[in-house]
Amino acid sequence: MEHFHPIAEPIVLSTTFERAPDGSYPNEFEYSRDDNPNRRHFERSLALLEGGFQAAAFASGSAASMTLFQALSPGDRVIVSEDCYFGVRQMLDRIFSRWGLRVQYVDSTDPVALRRALVEPATLLFVETPGNPRIGITDIRLAAEYAKSAGAVVACDNTVATPSLQRPLDLGCDFVIHSTTKYLSGGDDAMGGAIVAAADSEMWRRIRFSQKQCGCIPSPFASWLTSRSLPTLDLRVTRQSETALALARMLQSHQAIETVLYPLLETYSGYEVASKQMRAGGALMSILIKGAAADAIAVSNKLKLFKCATSFGGPTSLVEHRKSVEGPASKTPETLLRVYVGLERFEDLASDFERALE
Ligand SMILES: *Cc1c(COP(=O)(O)O)cnc(C)c1O
């Protein structure tokens, strides 16, 4: 197809590629599980965005995290942000602890707790910042420094910030993890995940081997959909951050709201660290409604532009009562609503909230 010189990327659905008479593969590609043009294009784009050496794409963010943990060995010590994505916790507690990983959760937003956890040797520090849904802000540079002194590699889940706002590899991390289902695909229509490596390493080669051999890979179409959204990532996230900051300020001063957790809100405890390492605050915040769980749920149901649904990163604003999604074991406060600010105008979103909070 290249002889057409297309400007937009063509989709190559073929699962297999023709071999030359001498047995070689003249266009590098052999079989689509190993590698295919659309996946490679996406991986190269993401590696550039994160300033990494290479990237590996997966069928979901969870498949990316799973592959990272699979690259470890029984007995390895793993330190994980307490405020990490709920699914990662489930995976570690219910699968990888049976496989012999020794997992310890730590409040990574607290430098003292982090330092204490990393006095003993560890293999991996897994942080997520901003955290989800409590929007905990971890000092990435400090975390990487502490991890190195414990002999641990550092992986940072950069799903909530995106490389447009935060670049963990520049701050000393070894790996970045993404659920590309969120902002990178940007359309609420393609599942995917990725790991980006800062440099070549034994661990990176294990990850790449698992990707090809175990096959938790995105389809060419999902890879294409995600690549298609990358050119607008910066525009989207910049505009959404402006709207979200304005909304966070408005909600913080509303009498029906106890507090707003948003990285770049001046009154937020994570503000100082967030403003050091993030270019803008992003589009995800959590609000604590005054009253009980039922009051929070009632507000979420009264909103019209904010649809009641999980996930984030697409054009549509969403709201979610996290505690009822995460179940009784979750530490998420029961009056917490996670609010995702989409691409709608601030005025419309603000009046939606004004009405719902009456
Ligand atoms: C959604 C999400 C994941 C899981 O990704 P999936 O694509 O749903 O498997 C992991 N980490 C964070 C921060 C997420 O938001």
PDBQT file of the ligand as one rigid body, heavy atoms in Angstrom, charges set to zero:
ROOT
HETATM    1  C1  LIG A 401      -8.449   1.879  33.532  1.00  0.00    +0.000 C 
HETATM    2  C2  LIG A 401      -7.161   1.842  34.241  1.00  0.00    +0.000 A 
HETATM    3  C3  LIG A 401      -6.386   0.684  34.279  1.00  0.00    +0.000 A 
HETATM    4  C4  LIG A 401      -6.855  -0.610  33.660  1.00  0.00    +0.000 C 
HETATM    5  O1  LIG A 401      -6.913  -0.504  32.281  1.00  0.00    +0.000 OA
HETATM    6  P1  LIG A 401      -7.927  -1.362  31.366  1.00  0.00    +0.000 P 
HETATM    7  O2  LIG A 401      -7.624  -0.846  30.004  1.00  0.00    +0.000 OA
HETATM    8  O3  LIG A 401      -9.309  -1.071  31.848  1.00  0.00    +0.000 OA
HETATM    9  O4  LIG A 401      -7.578  -2.790  31.554  1.00  0.00    +0.000 OA
HETATM   10  C5  LIG A 401      -5.161   0.742  34.931  1.00  0.00    +0.000 A 
HETATM   11  N1  LIG A 401      -4.729   1.865  35.517  1.00  0.00    +0.000 NA
HETATM   12  C6  LIG A 401      -5.462   2.998  35.516  1.00  0.00    +0.000 A 
HETATM   13  C7  LIG A 401      -4.938   4.204  36.190  1.00  0.00    +0.000 C 
HETATM   14  C8  LIG A 401      -6.696   3.021  34.885  1.00  0.00    +0.000 A 
HETATM   15  O5  LIG A 401      -7.431   4.137  34.900  1.00  0.00    +0.000 OA
ENDROOT
TORSDOF 0
